Amino acid sequence: MAIFRTLLRRAFSSPLLYVSILLVPVMLWLPMANPTVSSAAIEITNLALMGIGSIYLYVLCVLPAIPFVMSYVDDSDTNMLHYWAIRAGTSGYAMAYVGVVMLTGFLTVFVGISLFLAVLVCCGHPLVDYASGTYSSLYYAGYPYLYVLCKLLTWSTGGMSMAAIAAAAAACFRHKVGAVVTPISVDILLILLMDYTNPLDVNALLFGGRVLLGESSVLQLVGQLFFSCVYCGIAGWIAVWSIKRRVKHG
Protein backbone atom coordinates (compact mmCIF):
# COMPACT_ATOMS: atom_id res chain seq x y z
CA MET A 1 0.00 0.00 0.00
CA ALA A 2 1.46 3.32 -1.13
CA ILE A 3 0.16 5.30 1.83
CA PHE A 4 1.69 2.79 4.25
CA ARG A 5 5.10 3.14 2.57
CA THR A 6 4.75 6.94 2.62
CA LEU A 7 3.91 7.04 6.31
CA LEU A 8 6.65 4.52 7.07
CA ARG A 9 9.25 6.69 5.31
CA ARG A 10 7.92 9.66 7.25
CA ALA A 11 8.27 7.76 10.51
CA PHE A 12 11.86 6.68 9.79
CA SER A 13 12.80 10.21 8.81
CA SER A 14 11.57 11.59 12.13
CA PRO A 15 14.25 12.28 14.78
CA LEU A 16 11.68 11.36 17.45
CA LEU A 17 11.92 7.69 16.47
CA TYR A 18 15.67 7.56 17.03
CA VAL A 19 15.48 9.63 20.20
CA SER A 20 12.89 7.21 21.59
CA ILE A 21 15.04 4.21 20.67
CA LEU A 22 18.08 5.72 22.39
CA LEU A 23 16.05 6.62 25.47
CA VAL A 24 15.17 2.94 26.01
CA PRO A 25 18.73 1.87 26.99
CA VAL A 26 19.12 5.09 28.99
CA MET A 27 16.00 4.29 31.02
CA LEU A 28 17.17 0.71 31.50
CA TRP A 29 20.60 1.89 32.64
CA LEU A 30 19.26 4.10 35.45
CA PRO A 31 18.23 1.30 37.86
CA MET A 32 21.60 -0.47 37.57
CA ALA A 33 22.88 1.24 40.72
CA ASN A 34 20.87 -1.33 42.68
CA PRO A 35 23.39 -3.75 44.21
CA THR A 36 21.18 -6.81 43.71
CA VAL A 37 21.34 -6.59 39.90
CA SER A 38 22.44 -9.83 38.23
CA SER A 39 25.63 -10.00 36.19
CA ALA A 40 23.89 -11.47 33.14
CA ALA A 41 22.73 -8.91 30.56
CA ILE A 42 19.31 -10.43 29.97
CA GLU A 43 18.59 -10.68 33.72
CA ILE A 44 19.73 -7.09 34.29
CA THR A 45 17.20 -6.06 31.65
CA ASN A 46 14.50 -8.18 33.23
CA LEU A 47 15.14 -6.68 36.67
CA ALA A 48 15.26 -3.17 35.25
CA LEU A 49 11.83 -3.69 33.73
CA MET A 50 10.08 -5.72 36.40
CA GLY A 51 11.94 -5.94 39.67
CA ILE A 52 13.46 -2.61 40.65
CA GLY A 53 10.97 0.19 40.18
CA SER A 54 7.71 0.49 38.29
CA ILE A 55 8.54 4.07 37.29
CA TYR A 56 11.04 2.77 34.73
CA LEU A 57 8.46 0.43 33.27
CA TYR A 58 5.90 3.21 32.97
CA VAL A 59 8.37 5.57 31.30
CA LEU A 60 9.25 2.77 28.91
CA CYS A 61 5.52 2.36 28.23
CA VAL A 62 5.43 5.95 26.97
CA LEU A 63 8.44 5.76 24.62
CA PRO A 64 6.88 3.54 21.91
CA ALA A 65 3.97 5.97 21.66
CA ILE A 66 6.09 9.03 20.99
CA PRO A 67 7.50 8.65 17.45
CA PHE A 68 4.43 8.60 15.23
CA VAL A 69 1.51 9.44 17.50
CA MET A 70 2.88 12.97 17.80
CA SER A 71 2.81 13.44 14.03
CA TYR A 72 -0.85 12.40 13.85
CA VAL A 73 -1.84 15.05 16.40
CA ASP A 74 0.10 17.64 14.38
CA ASP A 75 -1.65 16.51 11.18
CA SER A 76 -5.02 16.79 12.86
CA ASP A 77 -4.29 20.26 14.23
CA THR A 78 -3.06 21.59 10.87
CA ASN A 79 -5.84 19.98 8.75
CA MET A 80 -3.28 17.73 7.02
CA LEU A 81 -5.52 14.85 8.05
CA HIS A 82 -7.96 15.78 5.29
CA TYR A 83 -5.09 15.89 2.75
CA TRP A 84 -4.04 12.34 3.64
CA ALA A 85 -7.67 11.18 3.62
CA ILE A 86 -8.26 12.61 0.13
CA ARG A 87 -4.98 11.19 -1.17
CA ALA A 88 -5.39 7.64 0.15
CA GLY A 89 -8.98 7.36 1.33
CA THR A 90 -10.00 7.69 4.95
CA SER A 91 -9.96 3.95 5.68
CA GLY A 92 -6.65 3.46 3.88
CA TYR A 93 -4.98 6.28 5.77
CA ALA A 94 -6.41 5.20 9.12
CA MET A 95 -5.30 1.58 8.76
CA ALA A 96 -1.87 2.62 7.48
CA TYR A 97 -1.47 5.02 10.39
CA VAL A 98 -2.32 2.33 12.94
CA GLY A 99 0.00 -0.16 11.23
CA VAL A 100 2.94 2.27 11.23
CA VAL A 101 2.33 3.19 14.87
CA MET A 102 2.37 -0.47 15.93
CA LEU A 103 5.48 -1.20 13.87
CA THR A 104 7.42 1.77 15.24
CA GLY A 105 6.28 0.89 18.76
CA PHE A 106 7.59 -2.65 18.33
CA LEU A 107 10.89 -1.48 16.82
CA THR A 108 11.41 1.18 19.50
CA VAL A 109 11.48 -1.44 22.24
CA PHE A 110 13.15 -4.22 20.23
CA VAL A 111 16.03 -2.09 18.93
CA GLY A 112 16.36 -0.13 22.17
CA ILE A 113 16.65 -3.22 24.38
CA SER A 114 18.94 -4.89 21.83
CA LEU A 115 21.27 -1.88 22.05
CA PHE A 116 21.17 -2.12 25.85
CA LEU A 117 22.09 -5.80 25.74
CA ALA A 118 24.89 -5.11 23.26
CA VAL A 119 26.35 -2.41 25.51
CA LEU A 120 26.25 -4.73 28.52
CA VAL A 121 27.96 -7.52 26.59
CA CYS A 122 30.65 -5.08 25.40
CA CYS A 123 31.14 -4.05 29.05
CA GLY A 124 31.95 -7.64 30.00
CA HIS A 125 28.56 -8.99 31.09
CA PRO A 126 27.59 -12.41 29.70
CA LEU A 127 24.45 -12.28 27.59
CA VAL A 128 22.81 -14.99 29.70
CA ASP A 129 24.21 -17.33 32.38
CA TYR A 130 20.99 -18.67 33.86
CA ALA A 131 17.27 -18.43 33.18
CA SER A 132 14.25 -17.73 35.31
CA GLY A 133 10.54 -17.32 34.75
CA THR A 134 8.90 -17.47 31.36
CA TYR A 135 10.80 -19.33 28.58
CA SER A 136 13.44 -20.66 31.04
CA SER A 137 12.86 -24.17 29.67
CA LEU A 138 14.42 -23.03 26.38
CA TYR A 139 17.65 -22.07 28.13
CA TYR A 140 17.91 -25.34 30.03
CA ALA A 141 17.14 -27.28 26.85
CA GLY A 142 20.27 -25.78 25.29
CA TYR A 143 18.77 -22.84 23.39
CA PRO A 144 20.05 -19.71 25.20
CA TYR A 145 19.75 -17.41 22.19
CA LEU A 146 16.19 -18.54 21.52
CA TYR A 147 15.44 -17.80 25.18
CA VAL A 148 16.77 -14.25 24.75
CA LEU A 149 14.85 -13.80 21.48
CA CYS A 150 11.57 -14.86 23.11
CA LYS A 151 12.18 -12.38 25.93
CA LEU A 152 12.84 -9.64 23.37
CA LEU A 153 9.70 -10.50 21.41
CA THR A 154 7.60 -10.42 24.58
CA TRP A 155 8.88 -7.00 25.63
CA SER A 156 8.56 -5.67 22.07
CA THR A 157 4.96 -6.80 21.63
CA GLY A 158 4.27 -4.95 24.87
CA GLY A 159 5.66 -1.84 23.18
CA MET A 160 3.47 -2.50 20.16
CA SER A 161 0.39 -2.74 22.38
CA MET A 162 1.28 0.49 24.16
CA ALA A 163 1.74 2.30 20.85
CA ALA A 164 -1.60 1.01 19.53
CA ILE A 165 -3.44 2.22 22.64
CA ALA A 166 -1.72 5.60 22.31
CA ALA A 167 -2.80 5.75 18.65
CA ALA A 168 -6.40 5.14 19.68
CA ALA A 169 -6.15 7.83 22.38
CA ALA A 170 -4.64 10.33 19.93
CA ALA A 171 -7.39 9.66 17.42
CA CYS A 172 -10.10 10.09 20.08
CA PHE A 173 -8.75 13.03 22.06
CA ARG A 174 -6.37 14.74 19.58
CA HIS A 175 -4.10 15.62 22.50
CA LYS A 176 -0.41 14.71 22.79
CA VAL A 177 -0.24 14.40 26.57
CA GLY A 178 -3.45 12.40 26.68
CA ALA A 179 -2.12 10.07 23.99
CA VAL A 180 1.06 9.16 25.87
CA VAL A 181 -0.57 8.97 29.31
CA THR A 182 -3.47 6.73 28.26
CA PRO A 183 -1.35 3.54 27.85
CA ILE A 184 -0.08 3.90 31.41
CA SER A 185 -3.61 4.42 32.72
CA VAL A 186 -4.88 1.37 30.83
CA ASP A 187 -1.95 -0.70 32.10
CA ILE A 188 -2.57 0.27 35.73
CA LEU A 189 -6.29 -0.50 35.31
CA LEU A 190 -5.45 -3.88 33.79
CA ILE A 191 -3.12 -4.70 36.69
CA LEU A 192 -5.91 -3.93 39.13
CA LEU A 193 -8.33 -6.09 37.16
CA MET A 194 -5.86 -8.97 37.07
CA ASP A 195 -5.70 -8.93 40.86
CA TYR A 196 -9.31 -10.14 40.82
CA THR A 197 -9.09 -12.56 37.90
CA ASN A 198 -6.16 -14.81 38.79
CA PRO A 199 -4.96 -17.44 38.10
CA LEU A 200 -5.19 -16.38 34.43
CA ASP A 201 -2.78 -13.49 33.98
CA VAL A 202 -3.52 -11.94 30.58
CA ASN A 203 -1.66 -8.68 31.12
CA ALA A 204 0.38 -8.71 27.93
CA LEU A 205 0.80 -4.95 28.25
CA LEU A 206 3.34 -5.53 30.97
CA PHE A 207 6.74 -6.06 29.42
CA GLY A 208 7.49 -9.64 30.38
CA GLY A 209 3.93 -10.19 31.56
CA ARG A 210 3.28 -13.89 31.98
CA VAL A 211 0.46 -15.85 30.38
CA LEU A 212 -0.17 -18.96 32.43
CA LEU A 213 -0.72 -21.64 29.78
CA GLY A 214 1.44 -24.43 31.18
CA GLU A 215 5.16 -25.00 31.08
CA SER A 216 5.56 -24.98 27.29
CA SER A 217 7.60 -22.01 26.11
CA VAL A 218 5.84 -22.16 22.76
CA LEU A 219 2.45 -21.86 24.44
CA GLN A 220 3.75 -19.00 26.58
CA LEU A 221 4.93 -17.08 23.52
CA VAL A 222 1.80 -17.84 21.50
CA GLY A 223 -0.37 -16.72 24.41
CA GLN A 224 1.65 -13.54 24.80
CA LEU A 225 1.39 -12.73 21.08
CA PHE A 226 -2.32 -13.59 21.02
CA PHE A 227 -3.25 -11.20 23.81
CA SER A 228 -1.02 -8.47 22.36
CA CYS A 229 -2.82 -8.89 19.04
CA VAL A 230 -6.18 -8.65 20.83
CA TYR A 231 -5.14 -5.38 22.49
CA CYS A 232 -3.78 -4.04 19.20
CA GLY A 233 -6.91 -5.10 17.32
CA ILE A 234 -9.27 -3.37 19.75
CA ALA A 235 -7.12 -0.22 19.91
CA GLY A 236 -6.68 -0.22 16.13
CA TRP A 237 -10.43 -0.48 15.53
CA ILE A 238 -11.05 2.44 17.89
CA ALA A 239 -8.38 4.51 16.13
CA VAL A 240 -9.73 3.77 12.63
CA TRP A 241 -13.30 4.52 13.73
CA SER A 242 -12.25 7.81 15.38
CA ILE A 243 -10.23 8.97 12.37
CA LYS A 244 -13.09 8.21 9.94
CA ARG A 245 -15.51 10.04 12.21
CA ARG A 246 -13.20 13.05 12.52
CA VAL A 247 -12.70 13.31 8.75
CA LYS A 248 -16.42 12.96 8.10
CA HIS A 249 -17.49 15.56 10.64
CA GLY A 250 -14.49 17.86 10.35
Secondary structure, DSSP 8 states (H G I E B T S, - for coil): -HHHHHHHHHHHT-HHHHHHHHHHHHHHHGGGGSTT--SSHHHHHHHHHHTS-HHHHHHHHHGGGHHHHHHHHHHHHTTHHHHHHHHH-HHHHHHHHHHHHHHHHHHHHHHHHHHHHHHHHHTT--S-S---STTHHHHHTT-HHHHHHHHHHHHHHHHHHHHHHHHHHHHHH--HHHHHHHHHHHHHHHHHHHTTTTT----TTSTT----S-S-HHHHHHHHHHHHHHHHHHHHHHHHHHHHHHHHH-
